[in-house]
Amino acid sequence: MFIKLENDLEILKMDIKSKINSNEKKIEELLNLKKKSFLNFVRVYQVIQDDLEKSFSQLSHLNSVNNSEKTQEIYADVLPIITEYSSKLSQNEKIYKVFKQLKMHEKDINNEQKKVLDDMIEEFELSGVGLKNRKKKAIQKINLELSELSNQFSQNLIDSTNAFEMIVDKKDVKGISKSDLSDKEIKKDGEIKYRFTLQMPSYICYITYGQNRELREKMYKAYSSRAPKNSKIIDKILDLKLKLAKLLGFKNYAQLSIKTKMANSTDEVINFLTSLAQKAKKQAKVDLQEIKDLAKKEDNIKNLQSFDVAYYSEKLRVKKYDIDEEVYRKYFEKNSVVTGLFSFLKKQFGMEFKEVKIKLWDKKAKAYDLIENSKVVARLYLDLEARKSKRGGAWMHNLESHSLGEKNEQKLASTFVVCNFPPSNKKSPSLLRHNDVVTLFHEMGHAIHHLFSKTNESFVSGVNGVQWDAVEFPSQFLENFAYEKEVLKIFAKDYKTKKPISDKLIKRLKKAKNFQSSLMMVRQLEFSLFDFKLHLKLYQKKQVQKLLDEVRKEINVLTPPKYNQFQNGFAHIFAGGYSAGYYSYKWAEVLSADAFIELKENGIFNKKLTKKYKKEILEKGGSQTMDKLFYNFLGRKYRLNSLLKLNGINLM
């Protein structure tokens, strides 16, 4: 039913190499078939590609969650092999011609199968299938270099994050809660000290609650100047991506990137981002001034800096809404939140998650079967707590896809959800901030998009085949529920007394939902515009920082210190799939905001709308373009102003 998760790295390595050899032989057999059809050619092609991808996904996953010298070595060894295989395969003209012929001549093809063929034909064309051998080899070489550089970028970031620690005295943790300090207390020279790192829970803790301004800056400087080695990698990546785009007939990499997205042109993306920025910046200035006024009033800070914002912003939030994060955290114990999230999903969609006791890569990781109508239909793996061997951030990664196999047998979906929440220990459970709860809902939005799929063709099942600037839609849609009273009442209970969160506390939380939302929006728009402009032409060395400075001047309302080298840690675009696509978060948020407002106006547990959302968006995955699916869901096009409305930003 589900593949066995293999933790033996050497076995995984051998398995991947074996499957590559087996696939190459199988493809030759397929090409030699006298009569080719979707089922005997394309379906089998999907199956063998999936089998290889499952093994590689396991290795990639282990390198991310249990990073070590051994995982780095094995991953670095396998990466060029699988990259070379994928590059050559996507340039195979014989396979491409079969896809084209089947699209033109096969009569019994359904819409899902047509979408698979359309996507594959486009993918082959964007891989240079029609080019001369010299250009094909150049593309293969570039793809190999890019995969190795991305891996190096990611590893440099992990190493740099793990290399820093800040040991402070008792006086320097004044104002920080006991639960936050429970895993940071150490003994040094016979005295109790506290150790802070750049792991996200630790960093957020000090930058938000640390009263010592010099130490806040020390943390901020260390975090914002991580991985300086990556500056040279960035130059190489940008140069190679421009060369790749030009080999494929595009002026720049941004043009190549949007070819498979909802956006129709680079101008449309730039206009979308700048239009949002103009609307958000005016309010962002007002919001920032509130923080400046408080910092001056309380501590006579006349020149507010980036490392002050989180600290005084939290003070302002407490002052305006009487929200004490520590009061809330006791209601958001990790296991309780997970159980409550599952209960909510069962109530909303009729789907049940049931824990499965199996051995995984870490003792705190867990597995759950997804059950519908008393049948197991998918599996979810959760790994939620931070540790030194884990890559920072939060993500969902699909392992298997719901589909039909070579003999029409049903294959079930499975996926990983990984976060970096405060680690539990003997003294304290993992107590989450509400932002962590929102993050978990976000990643579970991705997960159910993949796990709920009813699509039979794996290449368009779940998140597969979904346009990149639409893939964040279901995740952003689900995170909105983390603020709703009817949802919070399901799981927000004091972890000691089991007393549910009060209506008063929920009301405060909801009231503060859009606190400083304009500042968050201009920050995201800064990242998005920087990323997109960075791929419109070639920027090298100091030009990269200069462009970032220019974008900040245009978009942001507070200039960060010169030592802030944010780009060196921008893993989304240099070690992930978001190059010239980071704008996707905002593009998809238009869809999610519009959909959520529609649902909220009709009741968040509205059976008719919820059923339609599940059927049209979640179950159909990438089997149609998101424009069509969204229209099928609400019977209309999405509205840009819904995003501003949901974020509490003035539409004037």
C-alpha positions in Angstrom: 0.0 0.0 0.0 2.6 2.5 1.1 6.3 2.3 0.5 8.6 1.4 3.3 10.5 4.4 4.6 14.1 3.4 4.3 16.6 4.9 6.7 19.7 3.1 5.4 21.4 5.7 3.3 23.6 3.2 1.4 20.5 1.1 0.5 18.7 4.2 -0.7 21.7 5.2 -2.8 21.9 1.7 -4.4 18.1 1.7 -4.9 18.2 5.0 -6.8 21.0 3.9 -9.1 19.3 0.6 -9.7 16.0 2.3 -10.6 17.7 4.7 -13.0 19.2 1.7 -14.9 15.9 -0.1 -14.8 14.0 2.9 -16.0 16.3 3.5 -19.0 15.7 -0.1 -20.1 12.0 0.1 -19.5 11.8 3.3 -21.6 13.5 1.5 -24.5 10.9 -1.2 -24.2 8.1 1.3 -24.3 9.5 3.0 -27.3 9.6 -0.3 -29.1 6.0 -1.0 -28.6 4.3 -1.4 -32.0 1.0 0.1 -30.9 1.3 2.8 -28.2 -1.6 4.1 -26.1 -1.9 6.3 -23.1 -2.3 3.3 -20.8 0.5 1.2 -22.1 3.0 4.1 -22.6 2.2 7.2 -20.6 0.7 5.4 -17.6 3.7 3.1 -17.4 6.1 6.1 -17.9 4.4 7.9 -14.9 4.7 4.8 -12.7 8.5 4.2 -13.3 9.2 7.9 -12.8 7.2 8.0 -9.6 9.1 4.9 -8.2 12.4 6.7 -8.7 11.1 9.9 -7.3 9.9 8.2 -4.1 13.4 6.9 -3.4 15.0 10.2 -4.1 12.4 12.0 -2.0 13.3 9.8 1.0 17.0 10.6 0.6 16.3 14.3 0.2 14.0 14.2 3.2 16.6 12.6 5.5 19.2 15.1 4.3 16.8 17.9 5.4 15.6 16.5 8.8 18.6 14.4 9.9 21.4 16.3 8.2 24.9 14.8 8.9 28.2 14.4 7.1 26.9 11.0 5.9 23.6 12.4 4.4 25.5 15.2 2.8 28.0 12.7 1.2 25.3 10.3 -0.1 23.0 13.2 -1.3 25.9 14.9 -3.1 26.8 11.6 -4.7 23.3 10.8 -6.0 22.3 14.4 -7.0 24.4 14.6 -10.2 23.3 11.1 -11.3 19.6 11.8 -11.0 20.0 15.3 -12.5 21.8 13.9 -15.5 19.1 11.2 -15.9 16.3 13.7 -15.7 17.9 16.2 -18.1 18.6 13.5 -20.8 15.1 12.1 -20.4 13.3 15.4 -20.8 15.3 16.0 -24.0 14.4 12.6 -25.5 12.8 13.4 -28.9 11.4 9.9 -29.3 9.3 10.1 -26.0 8.3 13.7 -26.9 7.0 12.5 -30.3 4.9 9.8 -28.7 3.3 12.3 -26.4 2.5 14.6 -29.4 1.1 11.7 -31.4 -1.1 10.4 -28.6 -2.5 13.9 -28.0 -3.4 14.3 -31.6 -4.7 10.8 -32.4 -5.9 8.9 -29.3 -9.7 9.2 -29.2 -10.5 7.7 -25.8 -8.3 10.1 -23.8 -10.0 11.8 -20.8 -9.4 15.4 -19.5 -6.9 14.2 -16.8 -4.9 12.4 -19.4 -5.0 15.3 -21.8 -3.7 17.6 -19.0 -0.8 15.1 -18.4 0.1 15.2 -22.1 -0.2 19.0 -22.3 2.1 19.4 -19.2 4.6 16.8 -20.4 4.8 18.3 -23.9 5.4 21.7 -22.5 8.0 20.3 -20.0 9.9 18.6 -22.8 9.8 21.8 -24.9 11.1 23.9 -21.9 13.9 21.4 -21.5 15.2 21.9 -25.0 13.9 18.8 -26.7 13.9 20.3 -30.2 17.4 21.9 -29.9 20.5 20.6 -31.6 22.7 18.3 -29.6 25.3 20.9 -28.7 22.6 23.1 -27.0 21.0 20.0 -25.4 24.3 19.1 -23.8 24.8 22.7 -22.7 21.4 22.6 -20.9 22.3 19.2 -19.3 25.5 20.7 -18.0 23.7 23.8 -16.6 21.0 21.7 -14.9 23.7 19.6 -13.2 25.6 22.7 -12.0 22.5 24.3 -10.8 21.4 21.3 -8.7 24.9 21.1 -7.1 25.0 24.8 -6.4 21.5 24.8 -4.9 22.5 21.9 -2.6 25.7 23.8 -1.6 23.7 27.0 -0.9 21.4 25.0 1.4 24.2 23.3 3.2 26.1 26.5 3.7 23.0 28.0 5.3 22.6 25.0 7.7 26.2 25.1 8.6 26.2 28.9 9.2 23.0 28.6 11.3 24.5 25.8 13.5 27.8 27.6 13.9 26.4 30.5 16.0 25.5 30.5 19.7 25.1 33.4 22.2 25.6 32.7 25.9 24.0 35.2 28.2 23.6 35.9 31.9 20.4 35.8 33.9 20.0 39.6 33.8 19.9 39.4 30.0 16.8 37.1 29.9 14.6 39.4 31.9 11.2 39.5 30.3 11.5 36.1 28.6 9.1 33.5 29.8 10.1 30.4 31.8 8.7 28.1 29.1 10.9 29.8 26.5 13.9 29.4 28.7 13.4 25.8 29.7 15.5 24.4 26.9 18.1 27.1 26.9 19.4 26.9 30.5 23.0 25.7 30.8 25.7 25.6 33.5 29.0 27.4 32.7 31.8 28.1 35.1 29.5 27.1 38.0 26.8 29.6 37.0 23.4 29.3 35.3 23.6 30.8 31.8 21.3 30.7 28.8 22.2 29.6 25.3 20.5 31.1 22.2 21.1 29.9 18.6 19.9 30.9 15.2 17.4 28.0 15.1 14.1 29.8 14.4 12.4 29.2 17.8 15.5 30.5 19.7 16.1 33.4 17.4 12.5 34.6 17.4 12.5 34.3 21.2 15.3 36.7 21.8 14.6 39.2 19.0 11.0 39.5 20.3 11.5 39.5 24.0 15.2 40.1 24.8 15.5 43.5 26.6 19.2 43.9 25.9 19.3 46.0 22.7 23.0 45.1 22.0 22.3 41.4 22.3 19.2 41.8 20.0 21.4 43.4 17.4 24.0 40.6 17.9 21.4 38.0 17.1 19.9 40.0 14.3 23.3 40.6 12.7 24.3 37.0 13.0 21.0 35.9 11.4 20.9 38.5 8.6 24.5 38.0 7.6 24.5 34.2 7.6 26.3 32.1 4.9 28.5 34.8 3.3 30.0 32.1 1.1 26.6 32.0 -0.7 27.3 35.4 -2.4 29.6 33.7 -5.0 27.1 30.9 -5.4 24.3 33.4 -6.2 26.4 34.9 -9.0 26.9 31.5 -10.5 23.3 30.5 -10.2 22.1 33.8 -11.8 24.6 33.5 -14.6 23.6 29.9 -15.3 19.8 30.6 -15.2 20.1 33.4 -17.7 22.2 31.2 -20.0 19.6 28.4 -19.6 16.7 30.8 -20.5 18.5 32.1 -23.6 19.3 28.6 -24.8 15.6 28.0 -24.6 14.7 31.1 -26.6 13.7 33.5 -23.7 15.2 36.9 -23.0 15.6 36.2 -19.3 14.9 33.6 -16.7 11.7 35.4 -15.4 10.1 34.8 -18.9 11.0 31.1 -18.7 9.7 30.9 -15.1 6.2 32.3 -15.8 5.7 30.1 -18.9 4.1 27.4 -16.6 2.4 29.8 -14.2 -1.0 31.6 -14.1 0.6 35.0 -14.8 0.7 35.8 -18.6 3.7 38.2 -18.7 6.6 39.6 -16.7 4.9 43.0 -16.9 1.7 41.6 -15.3 3.8 40.3 -12.3 5.6 43.6 -11.9 2.4 45.6 -12.1 0.6 43.2 -9.6 3.4 43.6 -7.0 3.8 47.3 -7.4 0.1 47.9 -7.3 -0.2 46.0 -4.0 2.9 47.8 -2.6 1.4 51.2 -3.4 -1.8 50.2 -1.5 0.0 48.7 1.5 2.9 51.2 1.9 0.8 54.1 3.0 -0.6 52.2 5.9 2.8 50.6 6.6 4.3 54.0 7.3 1.5 54.7 9.8 2.0 51.3 11.5 5.8 51.8 11.7 5.4 55.2 13.2 3.3 53.7 16.0 6.3 51.4 16.8 8.7 54.3 16.7 6.6 56.4 19.0 6.4 53.6 21.6 10.2 52.9 21.4 10.9 56.6 22.0 8.4 56.9 24.8 9.5 53.8 26.7 13.3 53.7 26.1 14.1 57.0 24.4 15.0 55.1 21.1 15.2 58.0 18.6 16.5 55.9 15.7 14.5 52.7 15.5 16.5 49.9 13.8 15.4 46.6 12.2 16.5 44.6 15.3 14.1 46.7 17.4 11.0 46.2 15.4 9.9 42.7 16.7 10.6 43.7 20.3 8.6 47.0 20.3 6.0 45.6 17.9 5.3 42.9 20.5 5.1 45.5 23.3 2.7 47.6 21.2 0.6 44.5 20.4 0.3 43.8 24.2 -0.5 47.4 24.9 -3.2 47.7 22.2 -4.9 44.3 22.5 -3.8 43.1 25.9 -2.3 40.0 24.3 0.4 38.3 26.3 1.9 35.5 24.2 2.8 33.5 27.3 -0.9 33.4 28.3 -1.8 32.0 24.9 1.0 29.5 24.6 -0.3 27.3 27.4 -3.4 26.7 25.2 -1.3 25.6 22.2 0.5 22.5 23.4 1.8 20.9 20.2 0.1 17.5 20.6 -3.2 19.1 21.5 -3.0 21.4 18.5 -2.3 18.5 16.2 -5.2 16.5 17.6 -7.5 19.5 17.4 -6.5 20.2 13.8 -7.4 16.7 12.9 -10.7 17.1 14.6 -11.4 20.3 12.7 -10.5 18.6 9.4 -12.9 15.7 10.2 -15.7 18.1 10.9 -15.0 20.2 7.9 -14.3 17.5 5.3 -15.3 14.2 6.9 -11.8 12.9 6.8 -10.1 11.2 9.8 -6.4 11.0 10.7 -5.5 8.0 12.8 -2.0 7.5 14.3 0.1 4.5 13.0 2.8 3.1 15.3 5.8 2.6 13.0 9.5 3.4 13.4 10.5 6.6 11.7 13.7 8.7 11.3 13.3 10.5 14.7 11.5 9.4 17.9 9.4 12.6 17.8 8.2 12.1 14.2 4.8 10.4 13.8 2.7 8.7 11.1 -1.0 8.9 10.5 -3.4 7.1 8.1 -6.1 9.2 6.5 -9.4 7.5 6.6 -12.5 8.2 4.5 -15.6 6.0 4.7 -13.8 3.5 7.0 -11.0 3.0 4.3 -7.4 4.1 4.5 -6.9 6.5 1.6 -3.5 8.2 2.3 -0.8 8.7 4.9 0.7 11.7 6.6 4.1 12.0 8.3 4.7 14.8 10.9 8.0 16.0 12.2 7.3 19.2 14.0 10.0 20.1 16.6 13.3 21.9 16.0 16.6 20.2 16.3 20.2 20.9 15.2 20.2 18.3 12.4 17.1 19.8 10.8 16.9 22.4 8.1 15.2 25.6 9.3 11.7 26.6 8.2 8.5 24.7 7.6 7.5 22.7 4.5 5.4 20.0 3.0 6.9 17.5 0.6 4.9 14.9 -1.3 6.2 11.3 -1.2 3.5 9.3 -3.1 0.6 10.4 -5.2 -3.0 9.0 -5.5 -3.1 7.4 -8.9 -3.8 4.2 -10.8 -0.9 1.9 -11.5 0.2 -0.1 -14.5 -2.5 -2.7 -14.0 -5.1 -0.1 -12.9 -4.5 -0.9 -9.3 -5.0 2.0 -6.9 -2.0 3.8 -5.4 -2.3 5.9 -2.3 -0.9 9.3 -1.5 1.6 10.1 1.3 3.4 13.2 2.3 5.7 14.8 4.9 4.9 17.9 6.9 8.0 19.4 8.7 8.1 22.4 11.0 10.6 23.8 13.6 8.5 24.4 16.7 10.0 24.8 20.2 11.4 21.4 21.3 9.8 19.5 24.1 11.9 18.2 27.0 11.5 16.6 30.4 10.7 20.0 32.0 8.2 21.3 29.4 6.1 20.2 26.5 6.3 22.0 23.1 4.2 25.1 23.6 3.4 27.0 20.4 2.9 30.6 19.7 -0.2 31.3 17.7 2.0 32.1 14.7 3.2 28.5 15.0 -0.4 27.3 15.0 -1.0 29.3 11.8 2.2 27.7 10.3 0.9 24.2 11.0 -2.5 25.0 9.4 -0.6 26.4 6.4 1.5 23.3 5.8 -1.5 21.0 6.5 -3.3 23.0 3.7 -0.6 21.8 1.3 -0.9 18.3 2.8 -4.6 17.9 2.3 -4.4 19.3 -1.2 -2.1 16.3 -2.0 -3.7 13.7 0.2 -7.4 14.4 -0.7 -6.7 14.0 -4.4 -9.1 11.7 -6.4 -7.1 12.1 -9.6 -6.0 8.9 -11.3 -3.0 10.2 -13.2 0.0 10.8 -10.8 1.5 13.7 -12.8 -1.6 15.8 -12.1 -2.5 14.3 -8.8 -2.5 16.5 -5.6 0.0 19.2 -5.8 1.5 17.7 -9.0 0.7 19.7 -12.1 -0.6 22.7 -10.1 0.7 26.0 -11.5 3.4 27.3 -9.1 1.7 30.7 -8.5 -1.5 28.8 -7.4 0.0 26.1 -5.3 -0.1 28.2 -2.1 -3.8 28.7 -2.4 -5.0 25.8 -0.3 -2.4 26.3 2.3 -3.2 30.0 2.8 -6.9 29.2 2.7 -6.6 26.8 5.6 -4.4 29.0 7.8 -7.3 31.5 8.1 -9.2 29.0 10.2 -6.6 29.2 12.9 -8.2 32.5 14.0 -11.8 31.4 14.1 -13.6 30.9 17.4 -15.4 27.7 16.2 -12.1 26.2 15.3 -10.0 27.4 18.3 -12.6 26.0 20.7 -11.9 22.5 19.4 -8.3 22.3 20.6 -7.2 25.5 22.5 -7.1 24.1 26.0 -4.8 24.8 28.9 -2.3 21.9 28.8 -2.3 21.6 32.6 -5.9 22.3 33.6 -7.6 21.3 30.3 -9.7 24.5 30.6 -10.7 25.8 27.2 -9.6 29.2 26.0 -12.0 31.9 26.8 -14.1 33.9 24.4 -12.4 37.0 25.6 -8.9 35.7 24.7 -10.2 34.6 21.3 -11.7 38.0 20.7 -8.4 39.7 21.5 -6.6 37.3 19.1 -8.9 38.0 16.3 -8.9 41.7 16.9 -5.1 41.6 16.7 -5.0 39.4 13.6 -4.2 42.2 11.2 -1.9 44.0 13.6 1.0 45.4 11.5 -0.3 43.4 8.5 0.8 46.2 6.2 4.4 45.9 7.4 4.3 42.1 6.8 2.9 42.7 3.3 5.5 45.2 2.2 8.2 42.9 3.5 6.8 40.0 1.4 6.4 42.3 -1.6 10.0 43.4 -1.1 11.2 39.8 -1.3 8.9 39.1 -4.3 9.9 42.2 -6.3 13.6 41.6 -5.6 13.4 38.0 -6.7 11.5 38.8 -9.9 13.6 41.8 -11.0 16.8 39.8 -10.1 15.8 37.4 -12.9 14.9 40.0 -15.6 18.6 40.5 -16.4 22.0 39.5 -15.2 23.1 40.9 -11.8 26.5 40.1 -10.4 28.5 40.8 -7.2 27.6 44.2 -5.8 24.8 44.7 -8.3 22.7 42.1 -6.4 22.9 44.1 -3.2 22.4 47.3 -5.1 19.2 45.9 -6.6 18.0 44.8 -3.2 18.7 48.3 -1.8 16.7 49.9 -4.7 13.7 47.6 -4.1 13.8 48.3 -0.4 13.8 52.0 -1.1 10.8 51.6 -3.3 8.8 49.2 -1.2 9.9 49.1 2.4 9.4 51.8 5.1 12.5 51.0 7.2 16.0 50.6 5.8 17.9 47.7 7.4 21.6 48.0 8.4 24.2 47.6 5.6 25.4 44.3 7.1 22.0 42.8 6.3 22.8 40.3 3.5 19.4 38.8 3.2 20.0 37.4 -0.2 22.6 34.9 1.1 19.9 33.2 3.1 17.1 33.4 0.5 16.8 29.6 0.2 13.4 29.8 -1.5 14.8 31.1 -4.7 18.4 29.8 -4.6 17.8 26.3 -3.0 14.1 25.8 -3.7 11.7 26.1 -6.6 10.7 29.8 -6.2 13.2 31.5 -8.6 11.3 34.3 -10.3 8.3 32.9 -8.5 8.3 34.1 -5.0 5.5 36.4 -6.0 3.4 33.3 -6.0 2.7 33.6 -2.3 0.9 36.9 -2.9 -0.7 35.8 -6.2 -2.1 32.7 -4.5 -3.2 34.7 -1.5 -5.6 36.6 -3.7 -7.3 33.3 -4.4 -7.2 32.1 -0.8 -8.5 35.4 0.6 -11.4 35.6 -1.9 -12.4 32.0 -1.2 -12.2 32.4 2.6 -14.2 35.6 2.6 -16.9 33.8 0.5 -17.0 30.9 2.9 -17.0 33.1 6.0 -19.9 35.2 4.8 -21.9 31.9 4.5 -20.6 30.3 7.7 -17.2 28.6 8.0 -18.8 25.2 8.3 -21.1 25.7 5.4 -21.6 22.2 4.0 -22.4 23.2 0.4 -19.4 25.5 -0.1 -17.0 23.2 1.9 -18.1 20.2 -0.2 -17.6 22.1 -3.4 -14.1 23.3 -2.3 -13.1 19.8 -1.5 -14.5 18.5 -4.8 -13.3 21.3 -7.2 -10.0 22.4 -5.6 -8.6 19.6 -3.3 -9.7 16.5 -5.1 -8.9 17.7 -8.6 -5.3 18.7 -7.9 -3.5 19.7 -11.0 -5.9 18.1 -13.4 -7.1 21.5 -14.7 -5.7 25.0 -14.5 -6.5 26.9 -11.3 -8.4 29.6 -13.2 -10.9 26.9 -14.3 -11.0 25.1 -10.9 -11.6 28.4 -9.1 -14.4 29.4 -11.5 -15.9 25.9 -11.0 -15.8 26.5 -7.2 -17.3 30.0 -7.0 -18.7 30.5 -10.4 -16.7 33.7 -10.9 -13.1 35.1 -11.3 -11.1 36.0 -8.2 -11.0 39.5 -6.8 -7.8 41.3 -6.0 -9.3 43.5 -3.3 -10.2 40.5 -1.2 -6.6 40.2 -0.3 -6.4 43.7 1.0 -9.8 43.4 2.8 -8.8 40.2 4.6 -5.5 41.8 5.7 -7.4 44.9 7.0 -5.6 47.2 4.6 -7.5 50.3 3.5 -8.8 50.0 0.0 -8.7 53.7 -0.7 
